[in-house]
Amino acid sequence: MQSYWKVKLSIFLNYFVFAILLNSVGTVILQVQHTYNVSEISASILEAFKDLSIAVVSFSVASYINKLGYKNAMLVALGFNAFICLLMPSVHSFGMTKVVFAVAGAGFALIKVSVYGTIGLVTADKKEHISLMNFIESFFMVGILAGYFLFSGFMDESTPTAWLKVYYLLGGIALIAFVLLITTPLDESSLKTEAAGPFRENFADMFRLIVLPLVLVFIICAFTYVLIEQSIMSWLPTFNSKVLHLPNALSIQMASLLAIATALGRFLAGVVLKKLNWLFVLTGCLVISAALVLIALPLAANAVTGGVTGWGNAPLAAFIFPMIGLFLAPVYPAINSLILSSLPVNQHGLMSGLIVIFSALGGTTGSLITGYVFEHYGGQTAFYFSLIPIGLLIIALLFFSRLQGKNGAIEIHSVGGH
């Protein structure tokens, strides 16, 4: 039997690289406002370049991923992103920043669809699947955390473009991940079907999934969750800077608390969800998340923010609000695992494509709305907005649970007439 330890290590490193690249968008949104003198609304377009490229590439390759191969897809993603990162510091501009996120988004589409499909190849049952999904997603948050400190470590107030040199390091990490992956064996023989249809038929299979009630409600859940997560994650550095009036480097460093909380939440969920009912855990977490919004934002309004120089004299709100990540964290990997583990392995690529597409659309929607509200109504109002999708997500999860428990797996297996 194939040993999967190296496969899993490769998955973790791939996710680590793209966690830094993609989720630097909050940091870069803050930095381009100062480096290139762009507005909040203009800066928010970076999220769209990232997420829409994810959606477009996922839409294009999801039905073809089994033929391309998970390993080949990941190698393409790593190679292109290593190149663009090494190019960025020498040809930088606001336009080049858009290119960096477009390439990162396209690469992540390949990586995520491939990683989600690979999980099905290296796990034995649903419990192992949901556990590994949470551990991988928690490691993704470790990458996000590392990114905050990497970017802030390259900042120099006297040299506005000094932060761009971080891309040399990111390009080097991507090259290391490429070398590790190309030397890692991965048995993908179970992806092959006896009678593979033409491209347009495989493409149509992805849309046959959408019309199933369970999948449709799942898509609503995934879209809404990412809308919440990205509206907070992408704008927390700007919130720290413009609402709490922290220095830019400190604003970015303190936003890392959100990544720490999310990583811890997903790690703990990998243990807790083996023992407790997932609906009870997730709805409870969302209720606590809403409570944290209602506690932290009034504290931010009343905070004394003058003269903040470091972590030691930062306002309490800067520590409390990021704790929302601890409770939002389990939702996304759990619902992804539930839907994927209901499918046969050779359909995981199609479903992963749908996950990535609608997650990307949710992220873009959340960031654009937050950027607009932030500029016109202020940062506190923008973050109070998260209460609306949190409430909608609780309702959607209740419907998802009912359908998943009733006949979800049976309906999914009927896709494409099989």
N, C-alpha and C positions, 0 to 999 in steps of 0.2 A: 504493500500500500504506500502511496506517495506521502512523503513527509511534507507537511504544510507550514512548518515554522518559518521558512524563508519567504514563502508566499505572503504570509501575514505580516512579516517584517517589511516587505516591499510595499504592501498596501498602506501600512502605517506611515512610511516615509513619503510616499506619493501624496497622501492626504496632508501631511505636515507641510510640504512645499506649497501646495495650493491653498492651504489655510492662510499662510502668510501673504501670498500674492493677492488673493481675492479679498480678504478681510482687512487689508491695509486701506481699503477704500475710505473708511471713516477718517483715518489719519491723513490720507492724501486729499480728501475733501477739505479738511482744515488747512493743509499746507498750500494747496493751489490758490486758496483765497488770499494768502499772503504773498506767495512767490509770483503769481501771475495776475493778481488783482482782479479776481473774478467774484461774482456775487454768490450767495447761497444757492439760488435757483440754478445758476450756470454750473456750479460745482456739483449739484445733485445729479447732473446728467451722466457723471462717471458711473453711477450705479446702473444706469440704463445700458451703457456700453458693456459693462460686465455681464449683467443679467440677460440682456437680449441676445448677446452672442452665445450665452449658455443655452438659451431656449432654441435659437435657430439651429445650432449644431446638434443639439439633442434631437430635435425634430427631424433632422436630416439623416442622422446615423443610427438612431435607436433601433430601427427595423433591420439594419444591416450589420449591427454590432457582432452578432454571432458568426457571420461570415468573415468579417475583418479580424475578429479575435480580440479578447480583452487585453492580452499582453501587447499586441501590436498597437492597439488604440492608445494605451498608456504611454508607450514609447514615443509615438508621434507627438502627444501632448507635451511630454517632458522636453523633447528636443526643440520644438518651436519656442517654448517659454524660456528655455535657457538662452537661446539666441536673442530674443527681444529684450530680456533683462540686461544682458551684457551690452546691448546697443543703447539702452535708455539714457545713461548719464551723459553720453557724448552728443546726442541729438535731441535733448529734452526740450519740451514746450508743453503747453496745455493740450495741444492736439496730439502730441506723442503720448501723453498720459492716457488719453482716450484709447490709443492704439494698444498700449500695455494692458489695459483692462479688457479690451476686446479679445486680445490673444489669450489672456489668462482665463477669460470666461469660456472661450472655445475649447481650450485645453482641459478645463475643469469638467466640461460636459463629457468629454471622452473619459476622463479619469473617474468621474462619479458613476456613470453608467457601467463602466468596467468593474469598478470596485464593488458596487452593489451586486453585480452579477457574479463576481468571484466569490463573494461571501457564501452564496448558495453552493459553490463547488467545494468549499472547505469546511462546511458545518454539517452535522449529522441530523439535527432535528430542530424544531421550532424554538425550543428554549435556548439552545446553543446559538441559533441564528439571532434572536433578539438580544442576547447577551453580547455577542461579538459586535453587533451593530452599534450598541451603546458604547462599547469600549473604543471602537474606531472613531465614532463621533466625538467621544471625549478627547481622544488624541488630536482630532481636528481642532478642538478648542485650545489644546496645548500649543499648537502651531500659531493660532491667533494670538495667544498670550505672548509667545516669543516675538511675534511681529511687532507688537506695541513697543517692546523694549529695544528691538533692533532699530526701528525707525527713529525712536527718540534718542538713541545712542549716537546716531549720525547727525543730529541737529546741531547747528551752530548759529546763534542769533546774529553774529556778524557776517555770516555767509549764507544768504537765503537759499542757495542751491546745494548746500552741503549734504542735505538729506538724500539727494539723488544717488549718492555713492553706495547706498545700501543695495542697489540693484546689482552691483557687481557680486556681492555676497549671495544674493538670491539666485543669480545665474549659476554660480558655482554649486550651490546646493542642488539645483535642478539637474546639473550634470552628474553629480554623485548618485542621485536617485535613478537617473537613466542607466548608469553603469550597473547598479545593483539589480535593476529590473531585467536588463538584458541577459544577465547571468543567472536569473531565477527560473527554474523549470515550473511550468504550469500546465496541468493536464486539462485540456478543454474539449476532450473527445465527447463528453456528455452533451455538449451544445449542438452537436450535429444531429439532424433529423433524417429520417429515411427518405423523405421526399420534400426537399426544400423548394418552396415556391419562388416565383420571380420576385424582384424587388418590390413592385407595386402591390403584390399580394401581402408580403410581409409588412409593408407600410400600412396597408389597410387594416391589418390585425391590431395595430396599435390603437386605431380609432374604434375598433370593435370592443376593445377593453373599456373605452370611455363611456359607452352607452350602458354599461352594467351599473345598476344602482349603487352597489358597494364601492366600485371604483370612482364613480362620480362624486359620492360623498367624501371619499378619501381625498380626491383632488381638491375639494373645497377646504378640507382640513389642512392639507399641506400648503396651499396657497395662503390661507389666513395665518398659519403659524409663521411662515417666512416673512410675510408682511409685517408682523409684530416684531420678529427678531431683528430684521434688517433695519427697520425704522429706528430702533433703539441703538443697535450696534454701530450703524453707519454715522449716526449723529451724536453719539455720546461724547466724543472728543470736542465737537463744536459746542455742545451743551456745557461741558466743563469750562470751556474757554469763554463763551459769550454770556452765559447765565451765571455761572459761579466765579467768573473772572480769574481763572487760574492761568498761569503761564502756559504757552503752547506745549512745551515738552512735558510739563506736569499733567496737562489735560490729557495727553495721549497715554502717559504712564498710568494714570488713575483709571482710564477706560479699560486698562488690562484687568481690573477687578471683575468686570463683566465676563471676560474670557475665563478667568480663574473659577468664578462661580459656576459658569456653564460647564466647564470641564469636570468639576467636582460633582455637579448634578447628574451628568451623564454617566460618570463612573459609578456613583451610588445607585443610579437607576439600573445599571447592568446587574447589580446584586438584588435590589429590592423587587424588580419586576419578575424575578424567578420565583418569588414567594407570594406576592400580592396581586390582586386583580388589577389589570392595567387601567381600566376605566376609573376605578376608585383613586388610583395614584395620580393619573393625569388631570382629572377634574379638580382634585384637591390642590394640586400644584398651581393650576390656573387661578383658582380662587385666591390663593396666597399671593400670587403675582399681582393681581388687581389690588389687593390690600397694600402691597408695598408701594405701588404707584400713589395711592391715596395718602400714604404716610410720608414718603420721601419728597414729593414735589412741594407740599407746604413748607417743609423744612428748608428746601432750596430757596423759596420765596423770602424766608425770614433770616437767611444765613448772612453772617457778617463776613464779607469776602475780601475786604481791603487788606493788602499786605501779605497775601498768601505766598509763601516761598517754597514750601515742600509738603511732604506727606504729613509731617507733624502738626502743622497748623491749617490743614485743609478743612473745609466745612464738613459737618457730619453727613449732609446730603450726598456728598461725593463718595462716601463709603456705603451708604444704605441703598441708594437706587440701583447700583450694579448687582446687588444681591438678587434682583429679579431673575438673573440668569440661572441661579441655582434651581429655581422652580419651573422656569420655562424649558429648561434643558431636556427633560426626559421625553417631551411630547413628540418631537420630530423623528428621532430614531425609532421610537416605539411604534408609531403608526406606519412608518416605512417597512419595518420588519413584519408587522402584522399582515400587510397587504402582499409583500413579497413571498412570505412563507406559505401563503395560500395558493401560490402559483407553482406549476412545474418549472424545473430549472431552466428549460429552454425558452421560457417566456419572461424570465427575469430581466433580460435586456430591454424588451419592449416596455415593461412596466417601469423600469428604472428611467427610461427615456421620458415617460410621462411625469415621473416624479421630478426630474431635473427641469423639464420645461415649465411646469406650473409653479415650482419653487422659485425659478428665476423670475417669472412674471410677478409673483407675489413680492419678491425682493425689490424689484424695480418700482412697483406700485407704492410700496411702503416708503421707500426713500424719496420718491418724487413728491408724495403727499406731505411727508414730514418736512422736506426742504421748503415747499410752498408755505406751509403753516408757520414754520420757523421764521421765514423772512417777513411774513405779513402780520403774524399774531404773537410771535415770540416763542422761545424754546419751551417754556412750561406748558403752554397750550398744545404745542406739538407733541409733547410726551403724554399729556392727559388723553390725547387721541387714542393711545394704545388700549384704553379701557373698552372701546367699542369692539375692535376685533377680538379681544380676549373673551368678551361675552358671546360673540358669534361662534368662536371656536368651541366653547363649552357645549353649546347647542349642537354643533356639527358632530362632535365626538359622541354625543348620546345617540344620534342617528347612525353613526358609523358602527357603534357597538351593537346596536339592534340588528343591523344588516349583516355584520360580520358573524354574529352568533347564530343567526337564523339560516342563511343559505349562501353566504358569500363564497365559500370555497367551491361549492357545487356550480355556481354560476360562472365563476372565473374559468373553471376547467372546460366549460362549454364553448369558450371563445374559438372562433374560426371553425366551428363544427367538429372539433376533436372530441 
